[in-house]
Amino acid sequence: MGEAVEVATENSRIINIDDAFNDIREIRLSDIADSVSFLPLETTQNGLISTLNIFKFTPSFINYSFGIFDWTGKFLGSIVKRGQGRFEEPEGGGRVLFNNNHYYSKGTKLIEYDNTGSPTGKVRILYESRKMSEGDIFRAGIEFFNAGNNLAVYNYPNYIYFINTDFETIGSRLVAGSDTSKSDWNTPGKNFVTYYKNKTLFYNFMNDTIFYVTDDGLEPQWIVNFTGEQRLSTEALLMNQKIFRDEEFSILSSGRKNFEDTKRVLFFDNKHIANGAFETDNYILFPMQELIPLAGARGKEVKAPYIVIFDKSTHKTFRVKGDGFVDDLTGLSGMKGKTFFFPSQGIIDEKIIHAVWPFEILDFVKECQAAGRTVNPRLLEFSKTIQVEDNPVLILVHLKQK
């Protein structure tokens, strides 16, 4: 059993998410940011990207399933090699970290590499038995991240495990409030771990606390006060999903089509959840979502995510009106009918990130030109440097410094 995390002290700073439901503001990008840059990810034969959904951004590099890009967009190669060898992964891919001048990967193994990407000889195999072992827990962990000079794995929803660079387990922390490891989970969001300056942040919504990660533990930094009726309950998050699925399967098997009285709808409908916490010099931003379970079967529309902001200087928390920031900076307002900017890829190093495909930019420029609309000069020049089948482009919105 791991050590339970400490609650934030009475002197910790408090963020009142509840206040945001009564303070909704239209925010333009130019209100919080002063510039935009376009970062095309290098297109190479061995570095082709097929989806926008599996990026992981770290201060050192941009991690995609098969490899890494630096922050100029250059493809640095695949740290993880596919194969059956001791220092290879059977399926390829895996999450990659950079710590103390070494790379580390987690897939079916933990592997250490030097700063050129060559294995150093350290490896820990995570599939040595059929029983649920510590290795299986590490392999199933949904987050792999730096913990000071060590490494950490988050096995949702229960534990964070701390590992030294010899791959020895040095501790664990219980972060779900109780040991409920045998349940079948509904995993909310993907941004349990984010970065601010040289800090690693951990936030899993259930704790109502944002932590800084240390070498072997968690330091509470911010209390997130979200207690209103809009909040998705921790009870619902920790319920075994098999309960919901069995009930829904029974309805389908009987030929019925009414899901309005199901347990999933009862617990989740119109409830709100924070899908991460991104700290910057001036703000803490929460991508949030109003849940509409079984939307298609119920003839309802899925709600778009939205943004809640805590202003560090005023200690006010507010919700950004609509589906994001009014886009008056990127030159892409109107693309695909959208006039707002949403940080689909999160925030890091004072940059709000969104990813688009080159063909979307090129089609938008042509559409504007055909309609006689003015194209942003910087966007027009940038569009001449990309090709339809290139890798994605990151739109980086640079936050103002107060």
Legacy VTK file of the C-alpha trace (Angstrom):
# vtk DataFile Version 3.0
C-alpha trace
ASCII
DATASET POLYDATA
POINTS 402 float
0.000 0.000 0.000
1.398 3.369 -0.942
1.450 6.438 1.202
-1.643 8.596 0.788
-1.103 12.100 -0.545
-1.275 15.012 1.850
-4.102 17.469 1.537
-3.197 21.055 0.780
-2.505 23.171 3.844
-4.687 26.048 4.964
-2.132 28.462 3.546
-2.388 26.986 0.053
-3.909 29.139 -2.645
-7.531 28.377 -3.518
-9.080 28.310 -6.997
-12.887 28.532 -6.952
-14.108 26.774 -10.079
-17.688 27.261 -8.861
-17.295 31.026 -9.379
-16.710 30.499 -13.101
-20.322 29.471 -13.702
-21.437 32.945 -12.642
-18.642 34.892 -14.347
-18.573 34.237 -18.091
-16.431 36.565 -20.195
-15.663 37.006 -23.860
-11.878 36.839 -24.120
-9.942 37.662 -27.258
-6.595 36.057 -27.914
-5.085 39.543 -27.985
-6.296 40.065 -24.403
-3.904 37.420 -23.112
-1.364 36.916 -25.920
0.855 39.155 -28.010
2.061 36.995 -30.896
1.586 33.808 -32.893
4.052 31.497 -34.574
3.576 28.560 -36.917
5.657 25.453 -36.231
5.578 22.869 -39.050
6.714 19.444 -37.884
9.360 18.116 -40.240
8.081 15.590 -42.755
10.397 12.625 -43.267
9.903 9.072 -44.486
10.419 7.684 -40.987
8.524 10.424 -39.210
5.076 10.582 -40.793
2.244 11.528 -38.438
-1.191 9.983 -38.927
-3.278 11.535 -36.141
-3.401 14.648 -33.983
-4.490 12.772 -30.874
-1.320 11.234 -29.416
1.117 14.097 -28.957
2.776 14.641 -25.594
4.521 17.965 -25.050
7.451 18.273 -22.656
9.879 21.135 -22.040
12.600 19.194 -23.885
10.776 17.901 -26.947
7.505 16.919 -28.610
6.793 13.219 -28.207
4.769 11.362 -30.816
4.107 7.614 -30.648
7.150 6.569 -32.658
9.635 9.326 -31.977
10.403 12.883 -31.015
10.605 16.349 -32.542
12.528 19.269 -31.075
10.941 22.659 -30.530
12.084 23.880 -33.948
9.993 21.096 -35.503
12.987 18.970 -36.540
12.423 15.206 -36.378
15.092 13.788 -34.076
14.287 10.177 -34.788
12.734 7.217 -33.051
14.234 6.588 -29.660
12.220 3.400 -29.285
13.123 0.703 -31.818
10.645 -1.938 -32.920
11.706 -5.568 -32.676
12.151 -8.599 -30.450
15.556 -7.693 -29.031
16.219 -6.932 -25.394
16.332 -3.176 -26.019
13.458 -3.119 -28.527
9.680 -2.943 -28.235
7.537 -5.624 -29.967
4.970 -3.051 -31.082
7.311 -0.090 -31.360
6.350 3.246 -29.877
6.046 4.048 -26.197
6.267 7.178 -24.105
9.685 8.855 -23.953
11.235 11.114 -21.295
14.500 13.047 -21.041
16.056 13.246 -17.591
19.642 13.812 -16.407
20.994 13.763 -19.966
19.404 10.388 -20.719
16.279 9.255 -22.554
13.866 6.777 -20.960
11.022 4.892 -22.601
8.061 2.946 -21.250
6.177 0.433 -23.307
6.318 -3.233 -22.418
9.711 -2.412 -20.888
11.510 0.413 -19.164
14.644 1.206 -21.194
17.410 3.759 -20.647
19.266 5.419 -23.545
22.152 7.888 -23.674
21.678 11.382 -25.071
22.162 10.095 -28.627
19.362 7.529 -28.269
21.563 4.438 -27.896
20.591 1.921 -25.167
22.879 2.050 -22.136
22.143 -1.532 -21.081
19.579 -0.728 -18.407
16.215 -2.397 -19.000
13.327 -3.639 -16.900
10.916 -6.034 -18.575
7.297 -5.431 -17.577
5.644 -8.648 -18.733
7.429 -11.434 -16.871
4.379 -13.168 -15.427
0.714 -13.682 -16.155
-0.288 -12.606 -12.663
-0.975 -8.932 -12.030
2.472 -7.883 -10.892
4.105 -4.520 -10.334
5.445 -4.770 -13.882
1.929 -5.131 -15.259
0.875 -2.062 -13.287
3.732 -0.044 -14.744
2.963 -1.238 -18.260
-0.681 -0.238 -17.883
0.181 3.173 -16.433
-1.383 5.948 -18.487
1.235 8.577 -17.590
5.043 8.287 -17.577
6.773 11.427 -16.372
9.768 12.978 -14.658
9.778 13.193 -10.870
12.742 15.414 -10.119
15.794 13.240 -10.714
13.624 10.123 -10.796
10.796 8.767 -12.944
7.133 8.138 -12.175
4.223 6.113 -13.539
0.563 6.950 -12.894
-1.660 3.887 -12.796
-5.098 5.490 -12.990
-6.905 6.079 -10.740
-5.094 4.786 -7.681
-1.351 5.159 -7.501
1.658 7.087 -8.641
4.774 4.900 -8.498
8.199 6.493 -8.162
11.156 4.757 -9.820
14.840 5.637 -9.768
16.939 5.559 -12.924
18.047 2.000 -12.100
14.325 1.150 -12.453
13.948 0.306 -8.780
10.650 1.236 -7.167
11.368 3.731 -4.391
7.833 4.611 -3.334
4.201 5.098 -4.242
1.415 7.527 -3.461
-2.282 6.758 -3.272
-4.114 9.506 -5.163
-7.682 8.219 -5.560
-8.692 8.376 -1.907
-9.099 4.618 -1.541
-7.611 1.456 -2.960
-10.128 0.402 -5.598
-7.712 -1.205 -8.014
-9.979 -4.029 -9.182
-12.567 -1.796 -10.802
-13.014 -1.037 -14.476
-12.509 2.692 -14.936
-13.847 5.534 -16.957
-10.708 7.630 -17.562
-11.363 11.387 -17.744
-9.117 13.418 -20.017
-5.448 12.953 -20.773
-3.726 15.832 -19.022
-3.022 14.447 -15.579
0.579 15.621 -15.907
1.583 19.052 -17.234
4.657 21.275 -16.952
5.354 24.772 -15.649
8.927 26.080 -15.889
11.041 23.386 -14.207
8.062 21.925 -12.357
6.005 18.850 -13.141
2.335 19.263 -12.168
-0.062 16.463 -11.278
-3.844 16.956 -11.177
-6.399 14.158 -11.429
-9.620 16.084 -10.607
-10.646 13.696 -7.825
-8.172 15.162 -5.317
-9.265 18.766 -5.849
-5.590 19.652 -5.512
-2.843 20.570 -7.967
0.490 19.101 -6.883
4.111 19.708 -7.808
5.903 16.388 -8.272
9.106 15.841 -6.277
11.719 13.080 -6.419
9.510 10.741 -4.424
6.284 12.516 -3.606
3.744 15.260 -4.211
3.701 18.813 -2.829
0.226 20.422 -2.695
0.195 23.846 -4.374
-3.373 24.842 -5.184
-6.731 23.751 -3.791
-9.296 23.507 -6.601
-12.664 24.235 -5.013
-15.370 22.701 -7.211
-18.285 21.597 -5.059
-21.393 22.847 -6.878
-24.087 20.674 -8.376
-22.430 20.975 -11.808
-19.424 18.913 -10.683
-19.150 15.280 -11.735
-18.929 13.351 -8.495
-15.875 11.347 -7.544
-18.290 8.513 -6.765
-19.323 8.408 -10.428
-15.716 8.438 -11.619
-14.806 5.536 -9.358
-17.774 3.351 -10.217
-17.047 0.137 -12.061
-17.945 0.748 -15.703
-19.213 -2.820 -16.055
-22.295 -1.769 -14.083
-23.165 0.742 -16.784
-22.310 -1.491 -19.715
-24.370 -4.437 -18.441
-27.443 -2.235 -18.056
-27.007 -0.702 -21.523
-26.445 -4.109 -23.128
-29.657 -5.344 -21.503
-31.583 -2.437 -23.028
-30.141 -3.069 -26.486
-30.783 -6.822 -26.252
-34.427 -6.230 -25.380
-34.936 -3.977 -28.381
-35.640 -0.930 -26.252
-34.134 2.431 -27.193
-34.759 4.599 -24.149
-31.531 5.271 -22.239
-32.774 8.274 -20.269
-33.188 6.374 -16.993
-29.903 4.474 -17.110
-27.352 4.738 -14.327
-24.787 6.311 -16.669
-27.178 9.108 -17.572
-28.234 9.522 -13.940
-24.647 9.999 -12.739
-23.011 11.774 -15.694
-25.599 13.781 -17.626
-24.843 17.516 -17.756
-22.079 17.148 -15.187
-18.800 19.005 -15.659
-15.238 17.783 -15.348
-11.818 19.416 -15.613
-9.558 17.588 -18.050
-6.290 19.049 -16.807
-4.631 22.066 -15.240
-2.067 24.171 -17.093
-0.085 26.694 -15.086
1.502 29.792 -16.630
3.111 32.898 -15.147
-0.208 34.750 -15.026
-2.921 32.104 -15.142
-3.992 28.555 -14.460
-6.172 27.271 -17.292
-8.565 24.335 -17.070
-9.941 22.683 -20.233
-13.386 21.543 -19.120
-16.235 19.508 -20.516
-19.954 19.184 -19.929
-20.747 15.499 -20.281
-23.604 14.158 -22.398
-23.417 10.355 -22.017
-24.783 8.136 -24.791
-25.405 11.278 -26.824
-25.942 9.512 -30.159
-28.344 6.933 -28.772
-30.298 9.685 -27.030
-30.437 11.986 -30.052
-28.391 14.678 -28.322
-25.350 16.687 -29.377
-21.997 16.294 -27.660
-20.999 19.517 -25.908
-17.818 21.252 -27.036
-15.085 21.651 -24.421
-14.625 25.053 -22.843
-12.013 26.943 -20.813
-11.962 28.134 -17.206
-9.215 30.566 -16.171
-7.843 31.453 -12.749
-6.074 34.818 -12.813
-3.149 34.717 -10.382
-3.035 38.486 -9.948
-6.720 39.032 -9.144
-7.491 35.574 -7.707
-10.653 35.586 -9.818
-11.890 32.512 -11.673
-14.022 32.870 -14.783
-15.281 30.884 -17.739
-14.368 31.884 -21.271
-17.551 32.505 -23.250
-18.339 30.079 -26.049
-15.984 27.402 -27.318
-12.707 29.239 -26.820
-10.895 32.534 -27.262
-12.115 34.901 -29.975
-9.426 34.454 -32.611
-8.092 37.869 -33.560
-4.426 36.846 -33.872
-3.778 33.656 -35.839
-5.327 34.662 -39.161
-7.285 31.401 -39.132
-10.591 32.793 -37.863
-13.304 31.347 -40.078
-11.440 28.158 -40.962
-13.941 25.285 -40.903
-16.522 27.833 -39.789
-14.825 28.472 -36.439
-14.029 31.942 -35.168
-12.533 30.833 -31.855
-9.224 29.339 -30.766
-9.121 26.357 -28.412
-5.877 24.907 -26.950
-6.483 21.403 -28.270
-2.900 20.378 -27.465
-2.567 22.119 -24.125
-0.201 24.790 -22.841
3.512 24.708 -22.100
6.285 27.264 -21.630
3.864 30.214 -21.974
2.554 28.861 -25.306
-1.026 27.836 -26.056
-0.943 25.017 -28.622
-3.336 23.931 -31.325
-2.550 21.520 -34.170
-3.895 21.592 -37.722
-3.179 19.750 -40.935
-1.452 21.691 -43.728
-4.287 20.964 -46.143
-6.664 22.783 -43.799
-4.540 25.925 -43.974
-4.113 25.671 -47.744
-7.838 25.090 -48.321
-8.683 28.055 -46.085
-6.311 30.397 -47.934
-7.813 29.336 -51.289
-11.329 29.787 -49.911
-10.548 33.319 -48.737
-8.903 34.258 -52.008
-11.806 32.874 -54.034
-14.262 34.882 -51.938
-12.184 38.052 -52.190
-11.444 38.097 -48.456
-8.128 39.410 -47.172
-5.701 36.733 -46.011
-3.472 37.489 -43.053
-0.086 38.360 -44.646
1.923 36.129 -42.287
-0.432 33.232 -42.842
-0.263 33.748 -46.607
3.536 33.687 -46.606
3.609 30.648 -44.337
1.159 28.793 -46.589
3.713 28.990 -49.415
6.178 26.907 -47.355
3.953 23.862 -46.722
2.574 21.032 -48.824
-0.786 19.286 -48.656
0.617 15.975 -47.403
3.082 17.393 -44.893
3.056 16.614 -41.188
0.848 18.771 -38.947
1.487 22.410 -38.114
1.468 23.579 -34.515
-0.137 26.970 -33.948
1.711 28.526 -31.008
0.039 31.465 -29.298
2.544 33.260 -27.056
1.107 34.607 -23.813
1.748 38.158 -22.660
4.095 38.752 -19.766
2.862 41.187 -17.133
LINES 1 403
402 0 1 2 3 4 5 6 7 8 9 10 11 12 13 14 15 16 17 18 19 20 21 22 23 24 25 26 27 28 29 30 31 32 33 34 35 36 37 38 39 40 41 42 43 44 45 46 47 48 49 50 51 52 53 54 55 56 57 58 59 60 61 62 63 64 65 66 67 68 69 70 71 72 73 74 75 76 77 78 79 80 81 82 83 84 85 86 87 88 89 90 91 92 93 94 95 96 97 98 99 100 101 102 103 104 105 106 107 108 109 110 111 112 113 114 115 116 117 118 119 120 121 122 123 124 125 126 127 128 129 130 131 132 133 134 135 136 137 138 139 140 141 142 143 144 145 146 147 148 149 150 151 152 153 154 155 156 157 158 159 160 161 162 163 164 165 166 167 168 169 170 171 172 173 174 175 176 177 178 179 180 181 182 183 184 185 186 187 188 189 190 191 192 193 194 195 196 197 198 199 200 201 202 203 204 205 206 207 208 209 210 211 212 213 214 215 216 217 218 219 220 221 222 223 224 225 226 227 228 229 230 231 232 233 234 235 236 237 238 239 240 241 242 243 244 245 246 247 248 249 250 251 252 253 254 255 256 257 258 259 260 261 262 263 264 265 266 267 268 269 270 271 272 273 274 275 276 277 278 279 280 281 282 283 284 285 286 287 288 289 290 291 292 293 294 295 296 297 298 299 300 301 302 303 304 305 306 307 308 309 310 311 312 313 314 315 316 317 318 319 320 321 322 323 324 325 326 327 328 329 330 331 332 333 334 335 336 337 338 339 340 341 342 343 344 345 346 347 348 349 350 351 352 353 354 355 356 357 358 359 360 361 362 363 364 365 366 367 368 369 370 371 372 373 374 375 376 377 378 379 380 381 382 383 384 385 386 387 388 389 390 391 392 393 394 395 396 397 398 399 400 401
